[in-house]
């Protein structure tokens, strides 16, 4: 890569980050529904067309990492070790999100995804649509790595996992909005996650055992 190309990439990344930070600050102050793309452009000191160049729709300002998370969940399931259930493979990723909440700045977090997806019905619809896409890619990964499992069983299992993940994110969002004590809230989320994912882990093992027995 040339020096000029590297500089352009850094400037683009800086502009994107500036826009995203400005949007988060506005969402924290006014709420997602009350902010327009023009507002974000003004706060970022760029044209509204520049905002659209980096974020094609308003929800992308909050869900800009959706594809990254989708791929991360898919890869965790696809690359899990033998004998590891999908829930066990995804557990550390969700735990890391909880630990990030434990140490986050609540004023900043108010403008970010978990809190805004709880506060805004419009954004929640987009969030749930993205959760469906997560279920789809995770199901494909389960079917690819566990071909003896019927696809409908893999689908229902992944849907249950994603429902738990969404519930944890809702708890994070509500805790941010309510300014709940972070350590106590995070500990409660970890307990909830452990109970839910342990149950799903056992269910997956039981289904596999039943499938193998019926052959």
N, C-alpha and C positions, 0 to 999 in steps of 0.2 A: 504494500500500500504506500502511495506517495505521501509526503508530508502534508500537501494541500488536501488530499483526500481524507487523511486522518483528522485534520483540523475541521473540515466540513462536518465529519461525523460527530466530533465532539460538540460543535456548535448546535447541531440538530438535537443531540441528546440533552444539551443544556436548555434549549428552547422547550423541548418536550417536558422536561422536568419542571421548568418554570411555569408552564401552563397547568400542569397537573397540580402543582403546589398551590397555585392561585385558585384553582377550582375547588380544591379541598378546603381552603380557608373560607371561600364563599359558602360552600355547602355547610360548613360548621356554623357559620354565622346566620345564614338564612334558611337552610334546608335545601335539599336537592330540587324540589319542585319549584321553588321560587327563583332559581338561578337560570339565566339564559346563556347560550353560547356567546352572545354579544357581551354579557357581563364578564364572562371569563376572559374574553379578548381584551376588554378594557383593563381588567385587573392585571393581566399579563403584559400589558403594553405592546400588544401585537394586533394585527388586523384579525377580523373574524374569519377571513379566509385562511389565515395561518393556523388558527385553531382547528378548522376543519381539515387542513392538510395533515395534521397529526392525530386528530380524533374525529372520525367521520360522523359520529353521533354523540349526543350528550351522555348517554349511558356509558360510552367508552371511557369517559373521564374517570369513572368509578370502577368499571370492569375492564380496565386496560390490561390487566394481567390474567384475564380469563383463559386465554389460550395456553398460557404458561402453566397455570394450575391444572388444566385439563390434561396436558401432556405429562405433567408430573405425576398425577394420579394414575394415568394409564401406564406409565413406565414402572411405577412402583408395583402395580399388579402384575404386569408382564414379566418383570425381572425378579419377582419374589423367589426365594429359595424353595426347594422341594419340601413339602410338608407345611409351608407357611400359607395361611389363609389370606384372602384379600384384605380383610379387616386388620389382621396383624401387620400386613405390609404397609397399610396406610396410617396405622396408629401413630408412628413417630412424626409424620408430617402434620397431623392435627395437633399433637402435643406441642410441637414447635410453635404453631399459631397461638395456642393458649399461653405459652411462655412469653411470646412477643406482647400479647395483651397485658400480661402481668407487669411488664416494665414500660409500657407505652405512655406517652404524654396524652392524657385524656382530652385536653383541648384540641390537639391535632387529630386525635382518633375520632372525634365527633364528626369530622368531615369526610371520613374514610368509609370504605365499603360496608363493614359490618353494621355500623351505626346507621348509615344512610339507607341501607336496605331494609332495616327495621322501621325507620321513620317514614320512608316514602313508599306508598303503594305502587306508584309507577315503576320505580327502580326495583321493587321486589318482584314484579312480573318478569322483568328482564333477568333477574337473578335466578328465578325458578326455571326459566327457559334454559339458562346456562347449566343449571344442575341436571336437567334432562340430557344435555349433551355430554356431561360428565358420566352419567349412567351409561350412555351408549358406548363411549370409548372404553370404559372399564369392562363392560359386558364383552366387548370384542376381545379384550385382553384375557378375560377369564376363559372364554371359549377357546382361544388360541392355546392357552397353557393347560387347560383342563378339558380336553375334547370329549371325555366320557360324560361330562355334565350336560344335560339338556339346556339349550339356550334360554328357554323360559325360566329355568331355575337360576341360571347365571344372572339373567336380567333382574329377577325379583331380589336376589341377594345383593346385587350392586345398588339397586334402588333403596334397599334398607340401609346400606352403608352411607349413601349420599344423604339420606334423610337424617341420619345421626350427625353427619358433618354440618348440614344446614342448621340443625337444632343447636349445635355448639356455637356456630357463627351468630345465630339469633341471640344466644345468651351473652356472647361477647358484645354485640351491638347494644343490647338492652342495658348491660352493665356499664358500658361507656356513657350512654345517655343518662342513666340514673346516677352516674358517678359513684358506683358501688365500690366498697373497699376491694382493691385489686387482688391482693394476695388471697383473701378468703374466697373471692369469686373464682379466681383461677384454680384454686384447690378443689372447689366444688365442680368445676367443669372437668377437671382431670378425673375425678371420681365417676362422674356421669359417663365420660368417654370410656373409662375402663370397664364399667358394668355393661354398657351397650356393645362395645366391640368384643368383649369376652364372650358375650352371648352369641354374637354373630360368628365368632371364631368356632365355637362349639357346634353351632348349627351347620356350618360349612363342612366340618369334619364328619358330622353325623350323616349328612347327605351323601358325601363321597363314600362313606362306608356302606351305606344302603345301596348305592349305585353299583359298587363293586360286588356286593353280596348277591345282587339280583342278576348278575351276568351268568 
